[in-house]
Amino acid sequence: MKVDILIYLSSTNDDDLTFAGEFVPSLIARRLREAGIEASCYYSVPSSYSGRLSGASETFVRTGEDDARFWKDLFARTGADHLCKILGESPFFDPSVADAMIRLHLEQHAEFTYSENLPAGLTCEIIAKELIASIPDFDKETLPISQVVKANINQFDVELYYREPDIRDKRLSFLLTSPRDKRIMENLHQIVGAIPPYESLRDIIDRHPETLFIGPSYLEIELTGACDCNCVYCYRTYLSRTHDAMEISLIERLINQMRAFELPYTVCFGGSGEPLMHPHFYEILALVRREQAVERIIIETNGIAAGDNYRAFLLEPGAPVITIVNLSARDAETYRAIHGADCYDTVHDNILALAASVPDRVYVQIMKINETEAFLDAFYDYWETHKVPIILQKQNTYIGRIPDRRYSDLSPIERIPCWHLQRDLYITSDGNVSFCKQDIDASHAIGNISSASLSSIWNTQRGHFLRDYRREYPSAPNCAACDEWYTFNF
């Protein structure tokens, strides 16, 4: 049976396909040959591609995704019985993975073989000609073939490949299309002096966790400590001092200094107060939306002020804004009891209006606490009927600072290094950068953005991250008692 290789490119120019001085598609093809994998190698490039593969006989230009029509044409042109699809932006792709997956695929007479435990950039997909032939012809584009198969997995002969070690807990992809992951791969390559085999990646990372610490990916900014609710689970009433409105100059300084990292990131307006109550909220939001490196903005709001003006602003151009409305109530009575205000109807109507204006960018968030347990099912039924996605939030007690209202513990059994120390910065309204998001008063601040450079502040956090990775926990704040280490933002 003839198994050929398809190196599938998403990038449109060769600058995005170079790693350690090598052109990655050619690197992949060479390493496959050196591993003894005898197969014809083809390339699929988008129609906008203009690099060195253009015009080659083994290069196929595509106009859309790799749907059934794409594969039917490709099998007809190559004459292959099976095709092994490898992403062209994968400098760390290990040929032994392709070899093992091809063997499994052929031994089991599979129509489709893939892996779930291997990160993107380290795995491939193998498609049989028979699978494609069994799919009816369509005049229009359909979903990529892998999505079709996985959504209808019982209708095909599918093999799932598993390989140790499992490094999914690192939440990495090994693709050049991600600037963050590219930076991490560069760090790993520099340590080893070569592209490491898959089996060694976990060991290298665990011996050199600094390879993961490359720059903030998530900024949670407290614009103000003011709020027109008094929620039973909120930590605002437990603060040791008043948190006033943040100066716009601090936001400008923060955004300017983030450029030094040359990495994309997410901004969340959250903290102890209601961000929409900041007197210059829209001016700040516009400023952040214009920043090219900002991938998305998250607004955590009680929803009371998220009316017509807010909806109109969300429709303006710029970084996408995701709205998370905190609503741990199912009616006016439970809203008063839990949120301490009489605004249920306003919040309810604003959520529905937002969902109609910016679908897929508004979420309703309910706290998983004793007070919501009785109506949680009804809450889900209601908002799912209105097609508003729901976030079930675990309560954060801030290391025992506020009463524990949880009726179940969601913590994993085995502790992993803290995501927040690796990726996040929590900034209070006075410009202090807290030790982490548990340090709500910035009692253990690692710097203030008004007087210290963000790079020096981040370098201070580096030490905290490395000690946490080694399970050396400080007593102030008491990291050993924290249960937020496994929660992940972006």
Secondary structure, DSSP 8 states (H G I E B T S, - for coil): --EEEEEE---SSGGGGEETTEEHHHHHHHHHHHTT----EEEEEETT--STTTT-TTEEEESS-S-HHHHHHHHHHH--SEEEEEETT-TT--HHHHHHHHHHHHHTT-SEEEESSS-TTS--EEEEHHHHHTS---SS----HHHHHHHTGGGS-EEEE--SS--GGG-----TTSHHHHHHHHHHHHHHSS---GGGHHHHHHH-GGGG--S-SEEEE---S--S---TT-SGGG-SS------HHHHHHHHHHHGGG---EEEEE-TTS-GGGSTTHHHHHHHHHT-TTEEEEEEEE-STT-SHHHHHHHTSSSS-EEEEEE---SSHHHHHHHHSSS-HHHHHHHHHHHHHHSTTSEEEEEEESHHHHTTHHHHHHHHHHTT--EEEEE---TTTTS----SS----SS----HHHHHEEEE-TTSEE-SSTT-TT-TT-SEETTTS-HHHHHHHHHHHHHHHHTT---BTTBGGG---TT----
